[in-house]
Amino acid sequence: QVQLVESGGGLVQPGRSLRLSCEASGFTFSSSWMNWVRQAPGKGLEWVSTINIGGGQIVYADAVKGRFTISGDNAKNTLYLQARNLKPDDTAVYYCANGGFASWGQGTQVTVSS
């Protein structure tokens, strides 16, 4: 069955960086669309970014464009989100989800605070 396991979250100061990872199994990662979605405290889900692992197409939400980079490693079946210049508003639980948002990981907490 499909499994998605996120890691890499933590507490960071504003302006610092983090790299989130999502290990995928149970489906053909190399030909999939993959997504990052986040949920800030007390708010709804917010789409962050999508990548076509096989085709290379990438899109970002305006809130993270220019600061976050999504990528995938086919050899490791792993999705990444490099988050730079983090802001307090980036504080959220970050989830990876597969192409149709049918399967989600458990999430990893990112807290940006001084």
Secondary structure, 3 states (H helix, E strand, C coil): CCEEEEECCEEECCCCCEEEEEEEECCCHHHCEEEEEEECCCCCEEEEEEEECCCCCEEECCCCCCCEEEEEECCCCEEEEEECCCCHHHCEEEEEEECCCCCECCCEEEEECC
